[in-house]
Each structure stands twice: as structure tokens, then as C-alpha cells.
Amino acid sequence: MSGFVRVTGSEVGPDDTDRKTATATCTGGRVAIGGGYHLDTASPGDDQNLTVVQSEATSNSVWTVTVAEDDLAPGSDWSVQAVVQCAQMAP
């Protein structure tokens, strides 16, 4: 493997929607070899009231993250961004 690159997907939110799904997609024929996410909350500690229910490759080139609220106060805005690590497969 070579041609490593990190791709950050579009931010989903910020708003108070209970469940959010974000994706990040490898480019240039690269494949996903790992990934993760960034959470951004309006209030310190709010991230402890969010549960990541999915953080995985959902195809050869896409990393998908789904996050749900546990017990956030009404109107608490938050956002999520998926991040994928990509590599070019050797021929």
C-alpha cells in the first residue's frame, strides 16, 4: 500500500437533531483502511451525552459514522464529521 491520505467529510449539523450520520469518502481510487470522527458540542461535557452507534467502513472507500443523543437538554446543538484514512492498493 502507498499513497496514504486522510479525508475529512462534510460536517453534519450543528443543530439539535437527535441522530446524525456523516460520511467521508476516499478519492483517487484509494481504499479505506481506517477512520474515525470529530464531535463538536455547544456546551462542554455534552459529548458525554452522545453515543456513537456506528463508526466503520461501509464500502471499500467510504467511512460512515452515526451518532445518537442520550440525554441532551432540548435545543443543544452538536455536529459530527467523519474522517477516513485511505491508501492506494499496490497493483
BADO-246348 format. One record per residue: residue in one letter; x, y, z of N, C-alpha, C, O in turn. Coordinates in pm, 1 decimal. Each point is the difference from the previous one (the first is absolute). Example, Ala and Ser with C-alpha at 12.3 -4.5 7.8 and 13.67 -1.06 7.14 Angstrom:
% BADO-246348
{"A" {1319.0 -569.0 780.0} {-89.0 119.0 0.0} {90.0 120.0 0.0} {103.6 -1.9 66.5}}
{"S" {-138.6 106.9 -138.5} {82.0 119.0 6.0} {-77.0 109.0 73.0} {50.9 110.8 16.9}}
//
This chain:
% BADO-246348
{"M" {84.1 -118.1 0.0} {-84.1 118.1 0.0} {88.2 123.9 0.0} {109.4 1.1 56.4}}
{"S" {-159.2 101.7 -120.3} {70.1 127.5 -3.4} {-102.6 109.7 -22.8} {-120.3 -26.3 -0.6}}
{"G" {167.0 148.1 -17.9} {-90.4 110.1 -30.5} {-101.1 26.1 109.9} {-118.8 17.6 -26.7}}
{"F" {167.0 -15.1 152.8} {-89.9 23.7 112.8} {-54.0 142.0 -2.2} {72.1 94.3 -32.4}}
{"V" {-199.5 -79.7 67.0} {-62.8 131.0 9.6} {-111.6 -7.5 103.4} {-64.5 -103.5 16.8}}
{"R" {43.4 213.6 51.1} {-108.8 11.2 97.1} {-105.0 92.2 -59.5} {31.9 109.5 -46.4}}
{"V" {-157.3 -153.7 47.6} {-109.8 79.7 -55.4} {-102.0 26.5 110.5} {-45.8 -92.3 67.2}}
{"T" {11.4 218.7 -49.7} {-102.9 38.6 96.2} {-127.0 31.7 -77.2} {1.7 81.1 -92.7}}
{"G" {-110.8 -144.3 130.4} {-128.0 22.3 -66.4} {-63.5 130.4 44.4} {54.4 71.5 84.2}}
{"S" {-168.8 -41.5 -140.9} {-74.3 121.6 34.7} {-58.1 -11.1 140.1} {-37.9 -108.2 44.7}}
{"E" {31.5 221.2 23.2} {-59.8 4.8 133.4} {-151.7 -15.4 -10.8} {-63.1 63.0 -84.8}}
{"V" {5.3 -146.3 170.1} {-145.1 -15.6 8.6} {-43.8 69.2 128.2} {38.0 -41.8 109.3}}
{"G" {-117.2 146.7 -121.9} {-37.2 86.7 111.7} {76.9 131.1 -16.1} {52.1 25.1 -108.7}}
{"P" {-42.6 57.3 208.5} {-54.5 -19.1 133.3} {-149.1 33.3 4.9} {-45.4 101.4 -53.0}}
{"D" {-27.0 -188.5 117.0} {-141.0 19.4 30.9} {-35.9 -97.0 110.6} {87.3 -70.2 51.1}}
{"D" {-214.5 64.9 -13.0} {-37.9 -87.0 111.2} {-69.9 -127.9 -46.1} {-72.5 -62.7 77.2}}
{"T" {94.7 24.0 -203.6} {-53.9 -125.5 -50.6} {54.4 -114.7 83.9} {119.5 -4.6 29.1}}
{"D" {-207.1 -88.6 10.1} {36.4 -107.6 92.1} {104.0 -95.2 -56.3} {90.0 -40.9 73.3}}
{"R" {-98.6 4.7 -197.9} {90.3 -100.3 -58.8} {59.3 57.1 -127.9} {-71.7 53.3 -84.7}}
{"K" {204.8 -65.1 71.4} {67.0 52.8 -118.3} {91.6 -106.5 -59.0} {61.0 -78.3 72.9}}
{"T" {-52.0 76.3 -206.5} {90.7 -89.3 -70.6} {89.3 83.0 -90.6} {-47.8 83.3 -76.9}}
{"A" {177.8 -106.8 86.7} {99.1 71.2 -80.8} {86.3 -102.5 -72.9} {22.6 -110.5 49.4}}
{"T" {25.3 148.9 -168.2} {88.0 -88.3 -76.3} {122.8 76.6 -48.2} {-1.3 122.3 -13.6}}
{"A" {106.4 -198.0 -11.4} {121.5 52.2 -64.0} {38.8 -102.7 -105.9} {-5.6 -120.5 24.8}}
{"T" {45.1 168.4 -143.0} {24.4 -87.7 -113.7} {141.8 16.6 -52.9} {46.6 111.4 -24.1}}
{"C" {20.4 -223.6 6.8} {133.9 0.0 -59.9} {-9.1 44.1 -145.7} {-100.7 -23.0 -67.0}}
{"T" {206.1 86.0 19.7} {5.4 48.2 -138.0} {113.2 -67.8 -75.5} {84.8 -66.3 59.8}}
{"G" {-84.1 83.0 -189.4} {110.9 -46.0 -82.8} {19.8 -149.9 -2.5} {112.8 -46.9 -15.6}}
{"G" {-220.0 -29.6 30.6} {11.0 -144.9 -4.4} {56.8 -62.2 126.0} {28.8 -119.7 2.5}}
{"R" {-12.1 199.7 102.7} {51.5 -52.8 126.2} {-109.6 -75.5 75.2} {-118.7 17.7 -27.1}}
{"V" {160.3 -102.2 121.9} {-93.8 -75.7 81.0} {12.9 41.1 146.6} {105.8 43.8 45.1}}
{"A" {-216.0 -59.2 27.7} {-2.9 33.4 142.1} {75.6 -106.1 79.3} {-26.8 -119.4 -13.2}}
{"I" {121.8 163.9 95.8} {73.3 -93.5 85.4} {-24.5 29.5 148.4} {51.8 -70.5 86.6}}
{"G" {-129.7 173.2 -57.8} {-33.6 36.7 137.2} {-75.9 129.8 0.2} {-14.2 64.5 -103.9}}
{"G" {-34.5 -25.8 218.9} {-74.7 124.4 5.8} {-38.0 36.6 141.3} {38.0 -66.8 96.2}}
{"G" {-113.4 173.8 -85.4} {-43.9 49.0 128.9} {-95.2 115.5 -18.2} {-71.6 7.2 -99.9}}
{"Y" {70.2 84.2 196.7} {-97.1 109.1 -4.1} {45.0 113.1 92.0} {87.2 -16.3 85.4}}
{"H" {-150.9 132.3 -106.7} {13.3 115.9 87.5} {-140.1 35.8 47.2} {-92.0 9.1 -81.2}}
{"L" {74.7 11.5 211.1} {-124.9 51.0 55.1} {22.9 141.9 47.2} {104.7 30.4 57.1}}
{"D" {-201.8 56.9 -80.3} {8.1 137.4 46.9} {-131.6 32.4 69.2} {-106.9 -8.6 -60.5}}
{"T" {115.6 45.8 187.1} {-119.8 32.7 77.0} {3.4 145.3 43.5} {106.8 60.0 12.5}}
{"A" {-224.9 -4.0 10.3} {-10.3 140.1 39.5} {44.1 21.9 144.1} {52.4 106.1 33.7}}
{"S" {-73.4 -205.4 50.7} {34.5 14.0 141.8} {102.0 -105.2 40.4} {-10.0 -115.2 -42.2}}
{"P" {108.2 153.5 123.5} {97.2 -98.3 48.0} {-71.4 -114.5 72.8} {-92.4 23.2 78.0}}
{"G" {135.4 -145.1 -103.8} {-59.7 -115.6 64.5} {-116.6 -61.6 -74.1} {-38.8 -113.1 29.3}}
{"D" {-18.9 186.2 -126.3} {-113.2 -56.0 -74.8} {38.5 -125.7 -77.3} {-85.1 -85.4 -24.9}}
{"D" {212.9 72.8 -13.7} {41.9 -118.1 -75.7} {-18.7 -128.1 81.5} {-7.6 -108.7 -57.3}}
{"Q" {0.2 119.9 189.9} {-24.0 -117.1 84.2} {-144.4 -48.6 -10.5} {-32.1 -109.6 46.0}}
{"N" {-55.2 190.7 -106.1} {-140.2 -36.3 -18.5} {-30.8 -41.3 -143.1} {-115.6 -0.1 -42.2}}
{"L" {220.3 -35.1 -32.2} {-13.6 -47.9 -136.8} {58.7 -140.3 -8.2} {99.9 -29.7 65.6}}
{"T" {-161.6 -56.7 -146.0} {49.7 -135.3 -18.2} {29.8 -24.9 -146.6} {-86.1 20.0 -85.7}}
{"V" {207.2 -63.3 56.8} {36.2 -38.9 -136.0} {-54.2 -141.3 -20.4} {45.5 -94.5 64.4}}
{"V" {-142.5 80.9 -154.1} {-61.3 -130.3 -24.1} {58.6 -69.4 -121.9} {-21.8 -119.4 -20.9}}
{"Q" {96.8 195.1 -60.2} {66.7 -58.0 -116.6} {122.4 83.2 -32.7} {-7.7 122.7 -5.5}}
{"S" {120.5 -188.3 -16.3} {120.9 63.5 -49.7} {76.7 -109.8 -71.5} {79.1 -72.3 60.5}}
{"E" {-104.4 60.8 -193.0} {56.1 -112.2 -75.6} {1.0 29.2 -149.4} {-68.8 89.5 -49.0}}
{"A" {149.7 -168.8 -21.7} {-1.7 5.6 -146.2} {-130.6 -63.1 -46.7} {-32.8 -112.2 38.5}}
{"T" {-41.0 184.5 -121.1} {-125.5 -52.6 -52.5} {12.4 -37.2 -147.6} {-95.8 -47.5 -61.0}}
{"S" {212.2 69.0 5.2} {37.3 -47.9 -133.0} {152.2 2.9 -5.1} {64.1 33.3 99.7}}
{"N" {-6.0 -67.0 -212.6} {146.2 2.2 -12.0} {58.2 139.6 17.6} {117.1 14.7 35.1}}
{"S" {-198.8 88.5 -59.7} {55.8 135.5 1.7} {-73.2 97.9 91.7} {35.1 118.0 2.4}}
{"V" {-135.1 -162.9 72.6} {-80.9 91.6 81.7} {3.7 -39.8 147.3} {-18.6 -116.6 35.0}}
{"W" {43.4 217.3 51.4} {-9.7 -18.5 144.7} {-127.2 70.2 46.1} {-22.1 116.5 -33.0}}
{"T" {-61.6 -186.6 108.9} {-127.3 53.8 45.5} {-3.8 3.8 152.0} {39.3 -95.3 67.2}}
{"V" {-87.7 208.0 -14.2} {-14.3 19.1 143.9} {-143.9 42.2 28.7} {-51.5 92.6 -62.5}}
{"T" {-13.0 -160.6 156.8} {-133.7 37.9 45.2} {6.8 22.4 150.6} {53.8 -82.2 74.1}}
{"V" {-109.4 195.0 -30.4} {2.3 38.2 141.2} {-142.6 33.1 42.9} {-74.9 64.2 -73.7}}
{"A" {38.2 -109.2 194.9} {-133.5 26.0 55.0} {13.2 72.3 133.5} {98.3 -16.8 72.2}}
{"E" {-199.1 97.6 -40.8} {-5.2 68.2 128.9} {-47.5 -96.7 107.3} {-86.3 -84.2 -24.7}}
{"D" {143.0 96.9 143.4} {-46.4 -77.0 115.0} {-91.5 85.6 86.5} {-117.4 -31.8 19.3}}
{"D" {172.5 140.2 32.1} {-75.6 80.3 95.3} {42.4 146.4 -7.6} {34.1 60.6 101.6}}
{"L" {-36.5 -4.5 -221.1} {35.6 141.0 -15.4} {-120.5 87.3 31.5} {-114.5 -39.0 -23.3}}
{"A" {141.5 156.4 75.9} {-107.2 95.8 25.7} {-62.3 42.6 -132.7} {71.4 12.2 -99.6}}
{"P" {-202.3 10.7 95.6} {-63.4 46.7 -124.4} {71.2 124.6 -52.7} {35.2 90.3 75.8}}
{"G" {-15.4 -88.1 -206.3} {65.4 114.6 -63.7} {150.9 -3.4 4.0} {64.3 96.4 -41.5}}
{"S" {-4.9 -205.6 90.6} {145.5 -11.5 2.0} {50.7 -33.2 -139.6} {-26.9 -108.2 -52.2}}
{"D" {99.3 199.8 -7.4} {53.1 -20.4 -134.6} {130.7 -77.9 4.9} {81.7 19.1 90.1}}
{"W" {-62.9 -107.1 -188.4} {123.6 -76.2 -11.6} {18.1 -42.1 -145.0} {-93.9 3.6 -79.5}}
{"S" {216.3 -43.7 46.1} {28.5 -43.1 -136.6} {98.5 -116.0 2.2} {66.7 -25.5 100.2}}
{"V" {-59.3 -44.4 -213.7} {92.2 -112.1 -16.3} {62.0 8.1 -138.8} {-64.8 42.3 -95.7}}
{"Q" {190.8 -83.2 85.9} {72.0 -10.3 -126.7} {70.5 -134.1 -2.8} {64.8 -38.5 97.3}}
{"A" {-76.9 -32.6 -207.5} {72.3 -125.1 -18.2} {137.5 28.9 -58.4} {18.5 96.5 -74.1}}
{"V" {77.7 -181.8 108.7} {136.6 9.4 -51.5} {39.0 -140.4 -46.9} {-24.6 -98.5 69.6}}
{"V" {85.7 90.4 -188.6} {43.4 -130.5 -50.0} {147.7 5.7 -37.8} {47.0 98.1 -57.6}}
{"Q" {25.0 -204.7 91.0} {139.1 -16.0 -40.2} {-1.9 -87.4 -125.6} {-61.7 -106.6 -0.1}}
{"C" {127.6 150.0 -104.9} {-6.6 -67.8 -129.0} {140.5 -36.2 -48.3} {98.2 66.4 33.1}}
{"A" {-91.7 -172.8 -111.6} {128.3 -41.7 -59.1} {-24.2 -51.5 -140.4} {-106.2 -53.6 -31.7}}
{"Q" {207.2 71.2 -51.2} {-2.7 -53.3 -137.0} {45.2 -145.0 7.3} {105.4 -29.1 56.5}}
{"M" {-182.5 -60.9 -112.0} {37.4 -141.6 -0.7} {106.3 -22.5 -106.6} {-8.7 54.5 -110.0}}
{"A" {108.0 -134.2 142.8} {105.6 -32.2 -95.8} {-57.8 -89.3 -111.1} {-85.4 -84.8 25.8}}
{"P" {132.9 104.8 -148.4} {-53.9 -81.9 -111.4} {39.3 -144.7 11.3} {-37.1 -80.9 -85.1}}
//
